Amino acid sequence: MTLLVGLPGQGMHLGIDPLSGLFLCLLAPLVLACAIVGPSRSVAFWVFVLGTAAAVLAADAFTLILGFGLMSAAAWFLALHGGWRAMLLVAAALFCGFCLVGAMYLPPSYAAFLLLLLGVGAMSCLALVRFQPPPDGLPAPVAALLSGGILTVSLYVLIRYVFVVFGAVGAAWWGGVLLAAGAAAMLFGAARAVLQTEIEALLAGAAVAQLGSIAAALGIALWAKAMGNPALATLAVQAALLGGVGQALFTPLLWLGAGAVREATGTTSLDWLGGLMRGMPKLGLLMLFGASGIAALPLGPGFPALFLLLHAVIAGAAGGGLWAALGFGVLLAALGFAVALLQAAALRLIGIGFLGRPRSLRAAAAEEADRRTLIGIGFLAALCLPLALLPGLLLAALRPVVALLVPGAPALPLPYAPLPIAVLMLAVAGAAWFGLQRYGARGEREAPAWNGGFGKPPIWLPFGDPQTQPSGSGFAAPVRAVLGWFAMPHAAPSKRAALSIPAPRRMLRWRARLHRAAEGHRLALAFGVFVVALLALRLGQGN
């Protein structure tokens, strides 16, 4: 479609194909859920939606840049409560626009690819890592719309240009660069998620980790496509598309849930929450379902993408040479480490925030979220169910998109059957319930679900002793001891300030630094032993 408005003599060109149609279908539930919950009458809200639609439907460079311009302007108006963080968001959008202009008007080459990767990476990571609400907080629908919309559009632009526009000149090392960037984002985001005490900051780190896993899958697909391996490229593209679908659904779900928690308790700090499952059971179950997506648990919306990505990594290690086996082995270790950290972050979100004893009066008196909020979050959760239980049907619907990205892609069956697993788990749960009802002890006793190992609190401490009760900070202490430099909240003191610190305090600080360094060296030693074992195994096979 050609519109009369736009550049003189050229207008604006809009187009739709399977890829843009998919991302429009991903943006529609996000917009609808945020409109149900929040500022549907805001002009900036709909300008942002118009910008995202223009960026996805753009068939020329001018329309794409106009879409990003509308997104950045509307994001600034929507995020005025964020102060200088809103200006960071606008600066990131402008920087991404300049990079996209350079990538579009350069011939398809490595320079255009690096510009594109730099612009999209700056846009998505700044929007998710740096965009953390201040103490008063942004409205939850605004945060969900900005994070979900910017991430979805950035991912669309990356896939469109790398696989479609630059597809004929893509080199294998392009996939290596994208793979390394994705692995780094995955580890960094997972580490930040497990160390944060604010729910919004935890979700921002988890979103960056999810984005890193999608980028890693795209890197594998790009490398396999350049190496002439369409089966591996198809498997990796399927993993990336399922990851993008899940990211567009359960990440806004969790952002809206975090806003409902802030509305009910006045805070999202895990150190002050607890016991929310009693006062907010419906929201707690929805947040539990969303957290299962972050943790990539089986029968959750995040597991099919992780399952396919693991298969792609193993297939890449088996089908390449020595360096491919080493690289994919290191990626497998990084992926396992990041998933373990994300599972710890999801466990901390639900266990500390929603189970156990409340840690403040407002958490103890929290009431269920309003009906509109529950409808919006429940709508996103209902859309996650086909992804969690019927991923094979979803992949069949995505076959035109896969064929567009990987010409000649074979039809690969999904080696994951969630429905039989769900039936088996329900049967086991039913048998356990019947056994408890038939042979269990009579009578009921009420106790917190996440008790933490201490008994009934005294009368003068109705919520227990804060020094003995598990908290969000204490739960992350073992990880903080190893990854301490991720968790330093303030910059290092100046030399003048350091001279004013008494000698024993400086000695304690240096001892803590040496302890963290020793823990990091142990981790590096274990990682080095893993790499050497992979090398010896590969050499022993005659390669």
C-alpha positions, 0 to 999 in steps of 0.5 A, a space after each residue: 500500500 502506498 500512502 500519499 503522505 511522506 516524502 515528496 514524490 515517494 509517499 509512504 510504503 506499507 507492506 505485510 508478509 508472514 514475518 510482519 503479520 506474526 509480529 503484528 499478532 504479537 503486538 495486538 495482545 500487548 496493546 489490548 491488555 495494556 488498554 484494558 488495565 491502563 491509560 487507553 484514553 491517553 493520546 501518547 499511548 495510541 501514538 506509541 501503538 501507531 509507531 510500532 505498527 508503522 515500524 512493523 509494516 514499513 516497506 521503505 526506510 522512511 516509514 521505518 524511521 518515522 515509526 521509531 520517531 513516533 515510538 520515541 516521542 510517545 515513550 517520552 510523554 508516557 515516561 515523564 514520571 521517569 525523569 532522566 530515565 525517560 530521556 535515556 529512552 528517547 536517546 536510545 531510540 534516536 541512536 537506534 534510528 541513526 544506526 538504522 539509517 546507516 544500515 539501510 543506505 549502506 550496501 549489504 555488508 559487514 559494516 551495515 550488519 554491525 550498525 544494525 546490531 549496535 542500534 537494535 542492541 542499544 535500543 532493546 537493552 537500554 529500554 529494559 536494563 536502564 528503564 527501571 522505575 523510580 520509587 514512585 514508579 511508572 504506571 504498570 501498563 506504561 512500563 509493560 507497553 514500553 518494554 514489550 513494544 520496544 523489545 518486539 519491534 527491535 527483534 522484528 527489525 533484527 530478524 527482518 534485516 539479517 535474514 531477509 534484506 541481508 540474507 544473500 550476503 550473510 557470512 558465518 562470522 555474522 552468526 558468531 558475533 550475534 551468538 556471542 552478543 546473545 550469550 553475553 546478554 543472557 548471562 548479564 541479564 540472568 545475573 542482574 535478575 537474581 541479584 535485584 530486590 525490586 520486582 521491576 528490576 528483576 523482570 528487566 534483567 530476566 527480559 534481557 536474558 530472554 532477549 539474549 537467548 533469542 539472539 543466540 538462537 538467531 546466531 546459530 540459525 545465521 551460522 548454519 544458513 551460511 554453512 549450508 545446513 538448513 535443518 539446523 537453521 530451521 531448528 534454531 529459527 523455530 527456537 527464536 520464534 517460539 522465544 519471541 512469542 513467549 517473550 511478547 506474552 508472559 513478560 508484559 503479564 509479569 510487568 502488569 502483575 508487578 504494578 498490581 503488587 505496587 498498587 496494593 502494598 506501596 512497594 515492589 521490594 522483595 524485602 518488604 513483601 511476603 504472604 501475598 498469596 493469601 490476600 491476592 490468590 488470583 494474582 499470585 497464581 497468574 504471577 506463578 504461571 508467568 514466573 514459570 515462563 522466566 524459569 523455562 519450567 516444563 509445561 510452562 510457556 518458556 520451555 519449548 523455546 529452550 528445548 529447541 535451543 538446547 537441541 540446536 546447540 547440541 546439533 551444532 556441536 556434533 555437526 561442526 569441527 573442533 572449534 565449532 564443538 568448543 564454541 557450542 560447548 561453551 554456549 551450552 555451559 553459559 545457557 545452563 548457568 543462565 537458566 539456573 540463575 533465572 530459575 533462582 530469580 523466579 523462585 525468589 519472586 514467588 517464594 519470597 514475594 507471595 509465599 511465607 509470612 508477610 514482612 510488613 503491615 501493608 503486605 499483610 493487609 493486601 487485597 486482590 487486584 481490581 477486576 480490570 487488572 485481572 482481566 488484562 493479565 488473565 487474557 495474556 495468560 490464556 494466550 500463553 496456554 497454547 504455547 505451553 501445551 500445544 507448541 507443535 500446532 504453533 510451529 505448524 502455523 509459523 511454517 510460512 515465517 520459517 520458510 521466509 527466513 530459511 528458504 528450503 527449510 525442511 519440516 521438522 517435527 517437534 520432539 517435545 510432547 507436553 500434553 502426555 506429560 501434563 496428563 501424566 502429572 495430573 494422574 500422579 497428582 490425582 493419585 497422591 490426593 486420593 492417597 492422602 484423603 484415604 490414608 492421611 491423618 485426620 484434622 487440619 493445621 494451618 502453616 505458612 507455605 514458605 516458612 523458612 525454618 522458624 517457629 511461631 513468632 512472639 506476640 511483640 513481633 507479629 511478622 517474625 524477627 527480620 534478622 532470621 526470616 528469609 528475605 530477597 537480599 539474603 536469598 541472593 547472598 550466595 550468588 552475590 558472593 561469586 558475582 559481587 561486581 554485578 551487585 555493587 550499587 554505588 561507585 567506588 569511593 574516591 581517593 580522598 574518601 578512602 583516606 578518611 576511612 579507618 584502617 580496619 574498615 579498609 582491611 575488611 573491604 579488601 578482605 571481602 574483595 579477595 574473597 570474591 576474587 577467590 570465589 570467581 577464580 574457583 568458578 573460572 577454574 571449573 569452567 576451564 576444566 570443562 573446556 579442556 575436557 571438551 577439547 580432549 573428548 573432541 581430539 580423542 574422536 580423531 578430530 
